[in-house]
Amino acid sequence: MPSVLIHVANEDPILGEIEAYPGPGDTSILVRNPRRRDGKDLHYLMANVTLVIWPMARVTFIEVVPGDDEEQIIGFVRE
């Protein structure tokens, strides 16, 4: 599951995991384990919430956070 940083209009960014990247026709995004960038709980969600659906109309943009298991791309190698 890729980790993403979701930028919602007039809110702090939200860190979470998604099953699949949203497509051009999607109207919402399903986020698992939503939290603030520093790992703290979101003050407007109940403590036991692990899955949230945000409307794409409120999402400004989404950053994909590279994971430890992803390959690093090497742009230039000198021998």
N, CA, C and O atoms as a CHARMM CRD file, in Angstrom:
* protein
*
  316
    1    1 MET  N      0.84100  -1.16800   0.00000 PROA 1      0.00000
    2    1 MET  CA     0.00000   0.00000   0.00000 PROA 1      0.00000
    3    1 MET  C      0.89500   1.24300   0.00000 PROA 1      0.00000
    4    1 MET  O      1.69500   1.42800   0.91700 PROA 1      0.00000
    5    2 PRO  N      0.76600   2.08400  -1.01100 PROA 2      0.00000
    6    2 PRO  CA     1.60700   3.28900  -1.03700 PROA 2      0.00000
    7    2 PRO  C      1.17500   4.31800   0.01000 PROA 2      0.00000
    8    2 PRO  O     -0.01300   4.50000   0.27500 PROA 2      0.00000
    9    3 SER  N      2.16100   4.97700   0.59000 PROA 3      0.00000
   10    3 SER  CA     1.89600   6.08200   1.51400 PROA 3      0.00000
   11    3 SER  C      1.81800   7.36800   0.71400 PROA 3      0.00000
   12    3 SER  O      2.58900   7.58100  -0.22200 PROA 3      0.00000
   13    4 VAL  N      0.87500   8.22600   1.09500 PROA 4      0.00000
   14    4 VAL  CA     0.68600   9.49000   0.39100 PROA 4      0.00000
   15    4 VAL  C      0.50100  10.61400   1.40000 PROA 4      0.00000
   16    4 VAL  O      0.08300  10.39800   2.53700 PROA 4      0.00000
   17    5 LEU  N      0.82500  11.81400   0.94900 PROA 5      0.00000
   18    5 LEU  CA     0.58800  13.02000   1.72400 PROA 5      0.00000
   19    5 LEU  C     -0.46100  13.80500   0.95100 PROA 5      0.00000
   20    5 LEU  O     -0.19600  14.31100  -0.13900 PROA 5      0.00000
   21    6 ILE  N     -1.65600  13.89900   1.53000 PROA 6      0.00000
   22    6 ILE  CA    -2.78700  14.51000   0.85200 PROA 6      0.00000
   23    6 ILE  C     -2.94600  15.94300   1.34400 PROA 6      0.00000
   24    6 ILE  O     -3.04000  16.19800   2.54400 PROA 6      0.00000
   25    7 HSD  N     -2.97400  16.85900   0.40500 PROA 7      0.00000
   26    7 HSD  CA    -3.15300  18.27100   0.73000 PROA 7      0.00000
   27    7 HSD  C     -4.60900  18.62700   0.49100 PROA 7      0.00000
   28    7 HSD  O     -5.06300  18.70200  -0.65100 PROA 7      0.00000
   29    8 VAL  N     -5.34200  18.84700   1.58800 PROA 8      0.00000
   30    8 VAL  CA    -6.75800  19.18900   1.54500 PROA 8      0.00000
   31    8 VAL  C     -6.87800  20.69700   1.70500 PROA 8      0.00000
   32    8 VAL  O     -6.14500  21.30500   2.48600 PROA 8      0.00000
   33    9 ALA  N     -7.79200  21.29300   0.97300 PROA 9      0.00000
   34    9 ALA  CA    -7.96900  22.74600   1.01300 PROA 9      0.00000
   35    9 ALA  C     -8.23200  23.22600   2.44300 PROA 9      0.00000
   36    9 ALA  O     -9.09500  22.68700   3.13500 PROA 9      0.00000
   37   10 ASN  N     -7.49000  24.23000   2.87400 PROA 10     0.00000
   38   10 ASN  CA    -7.62900  24.88500   4.18000 PROA 10     0.00000
   39   10 ASN  C     -7.38200  23.95500   5.37100 PROA 10     0.00000
   40   10 ASN  O     -7.90600  24.20400   6.45700 PROA 10     0.00000
   41   11 GLU  N     -6.60300  22.89800   5.19100 PROA 11     0.00000
   42   11 GLU  CA    -6.25900  21.96200   6.26900 PROA 11     0.00000
   43   11 GLU  C     -4.76300  21.66900   6.20800 PROA 11     0.00000
   44   11 GLU  O     -4.11000  21.93700   5.19900 PROA 11     0.00000
   45   12 ASP  N     -4.22900  21.12000   7.28900 PROA 12     0.00000
   46   12 ASP  CA    -2.85600  20.63400   7.27800 PROA 12     0.00000
   47   12 ASP  C     -2.80000  19.36700   6.43700 PROA 12     0.00000
   48   12 ASP  O     -3.80600  18.66600   6.32500 PROA 12     0.00000
   49   13 PRO  N     -1.63900  19.05200   5.83700 PROA 13     0.00000
   50   13 PRO  CA    -1.53400  17.82400   5.03800 PROA 13     0.00000
   51   13 PRO  C     -1.81100  16.58700   5.87300 PROA 13     0.00000
   52   13 PRO  O     -1.55100  16.56400   7.07600 PROA 13     0.00000
   53   14 ILE  N     -2.34100  15.55900   5.22200 PROA 14     0.00000
   54   14 ILE  CA    -2.73000  14.31800   5.88200 PROA 14     0.00000
   55   14 ILE  C     -1.88800  13.18500   5.31900 PROA 14     0.00000
   56   14 ILE  O     -1.83800  12.98300   4.10600 PROA 14     0.00000
   57   15 LEU  N     -1.22800  12.44800   6.19800 PROA 15     0.00000
   58   15 LEU  CA    -0.43300  11.30200   5.81100 PROA 15     0.00000
   59   15 LEU  C     -1.28200  10.05300   5.97300 PROA 15     0.00000
   60   15 LEU  O     -1.99400   9.91900   6.96900 PROA 15     0.00000
   61   16 GLY  N     -1.22200   9.14200   5.01900 PROA 16     0.00000
   62   16 GLY  CA    -1.99300   7.90900   5.10700 PROA 16     0.00000
   63   16 GLY  C     -1.60900   6.95000   4.00100 PROA 16     0.00000
   64   16 GLY  O     -0.72900   7.24300   3.19100 PROA 16     0.00000
   65   17 GLU  N     -2.26600   5.81000   3.96600 PROA 17     0.00000
   66   17 GLU  CA    -2.03100   4.80200   2.94900 PROA 17     0.00000
   67   17 GLU  C     -3.27900   4.65600   2.09100 PROA 17     0.00000
   68   17 GLU  O     -4.40000   4.79200   2.58100 PROA 17     0.00000
   69   18 ILE  N     -3.07700   4.37700   0.80600 PROA 18     0.00000
   70   18 ILE  CA    -4.20400   4.16500  -0.10400 PROA 18     0.00000
   71   18 ILE  C     -4.03000   2.83200  -0.80900 PROA 18     0.00000
   72   18 ILE  O     -2.90800   2.35800  -0.98700 PROA 18     0.00000
   73   19 GLU  N     -5.15300   2.22200  -1.21300 PROA 19     0.00000
   74   19 GLU  CA    -5.11800   0.94900  -1.93700 PROA 19     0.00000
   75   19 GLU  C     -4.63400   1.15500  -3.36400 PROA 19     0.00000
   76   19 GLU  O     -3.80300   0.39600  -3.86300 PROA 19     0.00000
   77   20 ALA  N     -5.16100   2.19300  -4.02100 PROA 20     0.00000
   78   20 ALA  CA    -4.81900   2.47700  -5.41800 PROA 20     0.00000
   79   20 ALA  C     -4.83200   3.98500  -5.63000 PROA 20     0.00000
   80   20 ALA  O     -5.51900   4.71900  -4.92100 PROA 20     0.00000
   81   21 TYR  N     -4.07400   4.42600  -6.60000 PROA 21     0.00000
   82   21 TYR  CA    -4.05400   5.85100  -6.92400 PROA 21     0.00000
   83   21 TYR  C     -5.38600   6.24800  -7.55300 PROA 21     0.00000
   84   21 TYR  O     -5.95700   5.47600  -8.32200 PROA 21     0.00000
   85   22 PRO  N     -5.88600   7.43800  -7.23800 PROA 22     0.00000
   86   22 PRO  CA    -7.16200   7.86800  -7.80800 PROA 22     0.00000
   87   22 PRO  C     -7.02300   8.12600  -9.31000 PROA 22     0.00000
   88   22 PRO  O     -6.00100   8.62700  -9.77900 PROA 22     0.00000
   89   23 GLY  N     -8.06100   7.77600 -10.04100 PROA 23     0.00000
   90   23 GLY  CA    -8.08600   7.99400 -11.47300 PROA 23     0.00000
   91   23 GLY  C     -8.73000   9.32000 -11.81800 PROA 23     0.00000
   92   23 GLY  O     -9.23800  10.01000 -10.93400 PROA 23     0.00000
   93   24 PRO  N     -8.71700   9.69100 -13.09900 PROA 24     0.00000
   94   24 PRO  CA    -9.28100  10.97400 -13.51000 PROA 24     0.00000
   95   24 PRO  C    -10.78400  11.08900 -13.27300 PROA 24     0.00000
   96   24 PRO  O    -11.28900  12.20300 -13.13400 PROA 24     0.00000
   97   25 GLY  N    -11.50700   9.98500 -13.22100 PROA 25     0.00000
   98   25 GLY  CA   -12.94800  10.03300 -13.01400 PROA 25     0.00000
   99   25 GLY  C    -13.38700   9.81400 -11.58300 PROA 25     0.00000
  100   25 GLY  O    -14.58400   9.83300 -11.29600 PROA 25     0.00000
  101   26 ASP  N    -12.44100   9.60700 -10.67700 PROA 26     0.00000
  102   26 ASP  CA   -12.79200   9.34800  -9.27500 PROA 26     0.00000
  103   26 ASP  C    -13.28400  10.61800  -8.59500 PROA 26     0.00000
  104   26 ASP  O    -12.78000  11.71200  -8.85100 PROA 26     0.00000
  105   27 THR  N    -14.27200  10.45700  -7.73000 PROA 27     0.00000
  106   27 THR  CA   -14.83700  11.60000  -7.00600 PROA 27     0.00000
  107   27 THR  C    -14.43200  11.61200  -5.53900 PROA 27     0.00000
  108   27 THR  O    -14.70300  12.58000  -4.82800 PROA 27     0.00000
  109   28 SER  N    -13.78100  10.53400  -5.07600 PROA 28     0.00000
  110   28 SER  CA   -13.34000  10.48800  -3.68700 PROA 28     0.00000
  111   28 SER  C    -12.07500   9.64300  -3.58500 PROA 28     0.00000
  112   28 SER  O    -11.73000   8.89500  -4.50000 PROA 28     0.00000
  113   29 ILE  N    -11.39500   9.78000  -2.45000 PROA 29     0.00000
  114   29 ILE  CA   -10.19100   8.99400  -2.17900 PROA 29     0.00000
  115   29 ILE  C    -10.34500   8.33600  -0.81600 PROA 29     0.00000
  116   29 ILE  O    -10.75900   8.98200   0.14700 PROA 29     0.00000
  117   30 LEU  N    -10.01600   7.06800  -0.73600 PROA 30     0.00000
  118   30 LEU  CA   -10.13100   6.27300   0.47700 PROA 30     0.00000
  119   30 LEU  C     -8.75700   6.21000   1.13400 PROA 30     0.00000
  120   30 LEU  O     -7.80900   5.71900   0.52100 PROA 30     0.00000
  121   31 VAL  N     -8.62800   6.69600   2.36700 PROA 31     0.00000
  122   31 VAL  CA    -7.33800   6.78100   3.05700 PROA 31     0.00000
  123   31 VAL  C     -7.37700   5.94800   4.32500 PROA 31     0.00000
  124   31 VAL  O     -8.27200   6.10300   5.15600 PROA 31     0.00000
  125   32 ARG  N     -6.40200   5.06500   4.46700 PROA 32     0.00000
  126   32 ARG  CA    -6.28100   4.24100   5.67900 PROA 32     0.00000
  127   32 ARG  C     -5.26700   4.88300   6.62800 PROA 32     0.00000
  128   32 ARG  O     -4.28400   5.47800   6.18700 PROA 32     0.00000
  129   33 ASN  N     -5.51100   4.75800   7.90400 PROA 33     0.00000
  130   33 ASN  CA    -4.63800   5.27700   8.96300 PROA 33     0.00000
  131   33 ASN  C     -4.28900   6.75400   8.75400 PROA 33     0.00000
  132   33 ASN  O     -3.10900   7.10200   8.70500 PROA 33     0.00000
  133   34 PRO  N     -5.28800   7.62100   8.63000 PROA 34     0.00000
  134   34 PRO  CA    -4.98700   9.04300   8.43600 PROA 34     0.00000
  135   34 PRO  C     -4.39400   9.65700   9.69900 PROA 34     0.00000
  136   34 PRO  O     -4.84300   9.38900  10.81300 PROA 34     0.00000
  137   35 ARG  N     -3.37600  10.48300   9.49500 PROA 35     0.00000
  138   35 ARG  CA    -2.70400  11.13700  10.61500 PROA 35     0.00000
  139   35 ARG  C     -2.01600  12.39300  10.09400 PROA 35     0.00000
  140   35 ARG  O     -1.91600  12.60700   8.88600 PROA 35     0.00000
  141   36 ARG  N     -1.54800  13.21100  11.01700 PROA 36     0.00000
  142   36 ARG  CA    -0.79200  14.39800  10.62700 PROA 36     0.00000
  143   36 ARG  C      0.59400  13.97200  10.16000 PROA 36     0.00000
  144   36 ARG  O      1.00400  12.82900  10.36400 PROA 36     0.00000
  145   37 ARG  N      1.29400  14.87900   9.54400 PROA 37     0.00000
  146   37 ARG  CA     2.62800  14.58100   9.02000 PROA 37     0.00000
  147   37 ARG  C      3.58700  14.11100  10.11700 PROA 37     0.00000
  148   37 ARG  O      4.48600  13.31100   9.85600 PROA 37     0.00000
  149   38 ASP  N      3.39700  14.60700  11.33700 PROA 38     0.00000
  150   38 ASP  CA     4.26300  14.21600  12.45000 PROA 38     0.00000
  151   38 ASP  C      3.79300  12.94800  13.16000 PROA 38     0.00000
  152   38 ASP  O      4.37600  12.54900  14.16800 PROA 38     0.00000
  153   39 GLY  N      2.73500  12.30800  12.63500 PROA 39     0.00000
  154   39 GLY  CA     2.24700  11.04500  13.19200 PROA 39     0.00000
  155   39 GLY  C      1.15700  11.19100  14.22900 PROA 39     0.00000
  156   39 GLY  O      0.60900  10.18400  14.67700 PROA 39     0.00000
  157   40 LYS  N      0.82300  12.39900  14.62500 PROA 40     0.00000
  158   40 LYS  CA    -0.22300  12.61600  15.63600 PROA 40     0.00000
  159   40 LYS  C     -1.60300  12.45900  15.00900 PROA 40     0.00000
  160   40 LYS  O     -1.76400  12.55800  13.79200 PROA 40     0.00000
  161   41 ASP  N     -2.59200  12.21400  15.85800 PROA 41     0.00000
  162   41 ASP  CA    -3.98000  12.05300  15.40700 PROA 41     0.00000
  163   41 ASP  C     -4.52700  13.35900  14.85700 PROA 41     0.00000
  164   41 ASP  O     -4.10100  14.44600  15.24800 PROA 41     0.00000
  165   42 LEU  N     -5.47800  13.23000  13.94300 PROA 42     0.00000
  166   42 LEU  CA    -6.18400  14.40100  13.42300 PROA 42     0.00000
  167   42 LEU  C     -7.23300  14.80800  14.45100 PROA 42     0.00000
  168   42 LEU  O     -8.02700  13.97200  14.88500 PROA 42     0.00000
  169   43 HSD  N     -7.24800  16.07400  14.84600 PROA 43     0.00000
  170   43 HSD  CA    -8.12000  16.51700  15.93300 PROA 43     0.00000
  171   43 HSD  C     -9.60200  16.41600  15.58900 PROA 43     0.00000
  172   43 HSD  O    -10.42700  16.37400  16.50100 PROA 43     0.00000
  173   44 TYR  N     -9.96500  16.37700  14.33100 PROA 44     0.00000
  174   44 TYR  CA   -11.37500  16.33400  13.94800 PROA 44     0.00000
  175   44 TYR  C    -11.89300  14.91800  13.67800 PROA 44     0.00000
  176   44 TYR  O    -13.03900  14.75400  13.25800 PROA 44     0.00000
  177   45 LEU  N    -11.06100  13.89000  13.91500 PROA 45     0.00000
  178   45 LEU  CA   -11.50400  12.50400  13.78200 PROA 45     0.00000
  179   45 LEU  C    -11.53400  11.83600  15.14900 PROA 45     0.00000
  180   45 LEU  O    -10.75500  12.17600  16.04000 PROA 45     0.00000
  181   46 MET  N    -12.43900  10.88700  15.29900 PROA 46     0.00000
  182   46 MET  CA   -12.47800  10.10400  16.53400 PROA 46     0.00000
  183   46 MET  C    -11.20400   9.26400  16.63400 PROA 46     0.00000
  184   46 MET  O    -10.59000   8.95800  15.61200 PROA 46     0.00000
  185   47 ALA  N    -10.80500   8.89300  17.82800 PROA 47     0.00000
  186   47 ALA  CA    -9.53700   8.19900  18.06800 PROA 47     0.00000
  187   47 ALA  C     -9.46200   6.82900  17.39900 PROA 47     0.00000
  188   47 ALA  O     -8.37200   6.39300  17.02700 PROA 47     0.00000
  189   48 ASN  N    -10.58500   6.14500  17.23800 PROA 48     0.00000
  190   48 ASN  CA   -10.55500   4.77800  16.70100 PROA 48     0.00000
  191   48 ASN  C    -10.81000   4.70600  15.19100 PROA 48     0.00000
  192   48 ASN  O    -10.98100   3.60600  14.66500 PROA 48     0.00000
  193   49 VAL  N    -10.83900   5.82600  14.48200 PROA 49     0.00000
  194   49 VAL  CA   -11.08200   5.84000  13.04300 PROA 49     0.00000
  195   49 VAL  C     -9.81400   5.41700  12.31300 PROA 49     0.00000
  196   49 VAL  O     -8.74200   5.97100  12.55800 PROA 49     0.00000
  197   50 THR  N     -9.92900   4.42900  11.40800 PROA 50     0.00000
  198   50 THR  CA    -8.78900   3.96000  10.63100 PROA 50     0.00000
  199   50 THR  C     -8.99900   4.09300   9.12700 PROA 50     0.00000
  200   50 THR  O     -8.08500   3.81800   8.35000 PROA 50     0.00000
  201   51 LEU  N    -10.18300   4.50900   8.71000 PROA 51     0.00000
  202   51 LEU  CA   -10.48700   4.62700   7.29100 PROA 51     0.00000
  203   51 LEU  C    -11.36500   5.85700   7.06700 PROA 51     0.00000
  204   51 LEU  O    -12.40700   6.00500   7.70600 PROA 51     0.00000
  205   52 VAL  N    -10.93900   6.74700   6.15200 PROA 52     0.00000
  206   52 VAL  CA   -11.67600   7.97600   5.87700 PROA 52     0.00000
  207   52 VAL  C    -11.81900   8.12200   4.36100 PROA 52     0.00000
  208   52 VAL  O    -10.91400   7.76000   3.60800 PROA 52     0.00000
  209   53 ILE  N    -12.95200   8.65000   3.92500 PROA 53     0.00000
  210   53 ILE  CA   -13.18700   8.93400   2.51400 PROA 53     0.00000
  211   53 ILE  C    -13.26300  10.44900   2.35600 PROA 53     0.00000
  212   53 ILE  O    -14.13400  11.09700   2.93500 PROA 53     0.00000
  213   54 TRP  N    -12.33700  11.01400   1.56100 PROA 54     0.00000
  214   54 TRP  CA   -12.33500  12.43900   1.29200 PROA 54     0.00000
  215   54 TRP  C    -12.81800  12.68900  -0.13000 PROA 54     0.00000
  216   54 TRP  O    -12.43400  11.96200  -1.04600 PROA 54     0.00000
  217   55 PRO  N    -13.64800  13.70000  -0.32800 PROA 55     0.00000
  218   55 PRO  CA   -14.06200  14.04000  -1.69600 PROA 55     0.00000
  219   55 PRO  C    -12.88600  14.68100  -2.44600 PROA 55     0.00000
  220   55 PRO  O    -12.17000  15.51600  -1.89200 PROA 55     0.00000
  221   56 MET  N    -12.69600  14.28500  -3.70000 PROA 56     0.00000
  222   56 MET  CA   -11.59300  14.82000  -4.49300 PROA 56     0.00000
  223   56 MET  C    -11.73700  16.32900  -4.72300 PROA 56     0.00000
  224   56 MET  O    -10.74800  17.00900  -4.99600 PROA 56     0.00000
  225   57 ALA  N    -12.94700  16.84900  -4.61600 PROA 57     0.00000
  226   57 ALA  CA   -13.16100  18.28100  -4.79200 PROA 57     0.00000
  227   57 ALA  C    -12.42100  19.08900  -3.72200 PROA 57     0.00000
  228   57 ALA  O    -12.09500  20.25300  -3.95100 PROA 57     0.00000
  229   58 ARG  N    -12.15300  18.49400  -2.56500 PROA 58     0.00000
  230   58 ARG  CA   -11.44100  19.18100  -1.47800 PROA 58     0.00000
  231   58 ARG  C     -9.92900  18.97700  -1.54100 PROA 58     0.00000
  232   58 ARG  O     -9.17800  19.68800  -0.87300 PROA 58     0.00000
  233   59 VAL  N     -9.47700  18.00200  -2.34900 PROA 59     0.00000
  234   59 VAL  CA    -8.05500  17.67400  -2.42500 PROA 59     0.00000
  235   59 VAL  C     -7.37000  18.59700  -3.42700 PROA 59     0.00000
  236   59 VAL  O     -7.77400  18.67600  -4.58700 PROA 59     0.00000
  237   60 THR  N     -6.32800  19.29400  -2.96800 PROA 60     0.00000
  238   60 THR  CA    -5.56900  20.18600  -3.83900 PROA 60     0.00000
  239   60 THR  C     -4.57400  19.38400  -4.66900 PROA 60     0.00000
  240   60 THR  O     -4.54500  19.49300  -5.89500 PROA 60     0.00000
  241   61 PHE  N     -3.75300  18.57100  -3.98900 PROA 61     0.00000
  242   61 PHE  CA    -2.84800  17.65700  -4.68500 PROA 61     0.00000
  243   61 PHE  C     -2.40000  16.56000  -3.74200 PROA 61     0.00000
  244   61 PHE  O     -2.60300  16.65200  -2.53100 PROA 61     0.00000
  245   62 ILE  N     -1.78300  15.51000  -4.30000 PROA 62     0.00000
  246   62 ILE  CA    -1.35700  14.34100  -3.54100 PROA 62     0.00000
  247   62 ILE  C      0.12000  14.09100  -3.82100 PROA 62     0.00000
  248   62 ILE  O      0.54400  14.03600  -4.97600 PROA 62     0.00000
  249   63 GLU  N      0.90000  13.93900  -2.74700 PROA 63     0.00000
  250   63 GLU  CA     2.31500  13.58300  -2.87800 PROA 63     0.00000
  251   63 GLU  C      2.47100  12.10200  -2.56200 PROA 63     0.00000
  252   63 GLU  O      1.91000  11.61800  -1.57900 PROA 63     0.00000
  253   64 VAL  N      3.22200  11.38200  -3.37800 PROA 64     0.00000
  254   64 VAL  CA     3.50800   9.98000  -3.12000 PROA 64     0.00000
  255   64 VAL  C      4.80400   9.91700  -2.32200 PROA 64     0.00000
  256   64 VAL  O      5.84300  10.40000  -2.77400 PROA 64     0.00000
  257   65 VAL  N      4.73900   9.32100  -1.13500 PROA 65     0.00000
  258   65 VAL  CA     5.89100   9.22600  -0.23800 PROA 65     0.00000
  259   65 VAL  C      6.65200   7.94800  -0.57200 PROA 65     0.00000
  260   65 VAL  O      6.07900   6.86100  -0.50300 PROA 65     0.00000
  261   66 PRO  N      7.93700   8.05300  -0.93600 PROA 66     0.00000
  262   66 PRO  CA     8.70000   6.84100  -1.26500 PROA 66     0.00000
  263   66 PRO  C      8.87500   5.96600  -0.02900 PROA 66     0.00000
  264   66 PRO  O      9.14900   6.46100   1.06400 PROA 66     0.00000
  265   67 GLY  N      8.71500   4.66700  -0.21900 PROA 67     0.00000
  266   67 GLY  CA     8.86600   3.72200   0.87800 PROA 67     0.00000
  267   67 GLY  C     10.27400   3.15000   0.92600 PROA 67     0.00000
  268   67 GLY  O     11.06000   3.34900   0.00000 PROA 67     0.00000
  269   68 ASP  N     10.59000   2.45000   1.98900 PROA 68     0.00000
  270   68 ASP  CA    11.91600   1.84000   2.13800 PROA 68     0.00000
  271   68 ASP  C     12.13200   0.71400   1.14500 PROA 68     0.00000
  272   68 ASP  O     13.26500   0.45200   0.74000 PROA 68     0.00000
  273   69 ASP  N     11.04800   0.03900   0.74500 PROA 69     0.00000
  274   69 ASP  CA    11.16600  -1.11200  -0.13800 PROA 69     0.00000
  275   69 ASP  C     11.22800  -0.73000  -1.61600 PROA 69     0.00000
  276   69 ASP  O     11.48800  -1.58400  -2.46400 PROA 69     0.00000
  277   70 GLU  N     10.99000   0.54800  -1.93300 PROA 70     0.00000
  278   70 GLU  CA    11.02900   0.98200  -3.31800 PROA 70     0.00000
  279   70 GLU  C     12.46800   1.17100  -3.77200 PROA 70     0.00000
  280   70 GLU  O     13.32700   1.58800  -2.99400 PROA 70     0.00000
  281   71 GLU  N     12.72200   0.86400  -5.03100 PROA 71     0.00000
  282   71 GLU  CA    14.04300   1.01100  -5.59900 PROA 71     0.00000
  283   71 GLU  C     14.41600   2.46900  -5.73600 PROA 71     0.00000
  284   71 GLU  O     13.57400   3.29600  -6.08600 PROA 71     0.00000
  285   72 GLN  N     15.65500   2.79200  -5.46800 PROA 72     0.00000
  286   72 GLN  CA    16.11500   4.14900  -5.68100 PROA 72     0.00000
  287   72 GLN  C     16.61400   4.27000  -7.11300 PROA 72     0.00000
  288   72 GLN  O     17.29900   3.38100  -7.61900 PROA 72     0.00000
  289   73 ILE  N     16.27100   5.36300  -7.75300 PROA 73     0.00000
  290   73 ILE  CA    16.68900   5.58300  -9.13100 PROA 73     0.00000
  291   73 ILE  C     18.00900   6.33600  -9.11800 PROA 73     0.00000
  292   73 ILE  O     18.14400   7.37300  -8.46800 PROA 73     0.00000
  293   74 ILE  N     18.97100   5.80000  -9.84200 PROA 74     0.00000
  294   74 ILE  CA    20.27800   6.44200  -9.93300 PROA 74     0.00000
  295   74 ILE  C     20.33100   7.16300 -11.26800 PROA 74     0.00000
  296   74 ILE  O     20.21700   6.53500 -12.32000 PROA 74     0.00000
  297   75 GLY  N     20.50400   8.47600 -11.23400 PROA 75     0.00000
  298   75 GLY  CA    20.45800   9.26700 -12.44900 PROA 75     0.00000
  299   75 GLY  C     21.77300   9.31300 -13.20300 PROA 75     0.00000
  300   75 GLY  O     21.76300   9.38000 -14.43300 PROA 75     0.00000
  301   76 PHE  N     22.90900   9.27900 -12.51000 PROA 76     0.00000
  302   76 PHE  CA    24.19400   9.42000 -13.16300 PROA 76     0.00000
  303   76 PHE  C     25.20800   8.56700 -12.42200 PROA 76     0.00000
  304   76 PHE  O     25.31800   8.64100 -11.19800 PROA 76     0.00000
  305   77 VAL  N     25.94000   7.76500 -13.16200 PROA 77     0.00000
  306   77 VAL  CA    26.95500   6.89500 -12.55200 PROA 77     0.00000
  307   77 VAL  C     28.27400   7.14800 -13.25700 PROA 77     0.00000
  308   77 VAL  O     28.34900   7.08300 -14.48400 PROA 77     0.00000
  309   78 ARG  N     29.28900   7.42900 -12.50700 PROA 78     0.00000
  310   78 ARG  CA    30.62700   7.63600 -13.08700 PROA 78     0.00000
  311   78 ARG  C     31.52200   6.50100 -12.62100 PROA 78     0.00000
  312   78 ARG  O     31.56500   6.17700 -11.43400 PROA 78     0.00000
  313   79 GLU  N     32.23800   5.90200 -13.56500 PROA 79     0.00000
  314   79 GLU  CA    33.13500   4.80600 -13.21200 PROA 79     0.00000
  315   79 GLU  C     34.55600   5.26400 -13.11600 PROA 79     0.00000
  316   79 GLU  O     35.44400   4.46300 -12.82600 PROA 79     0.00000
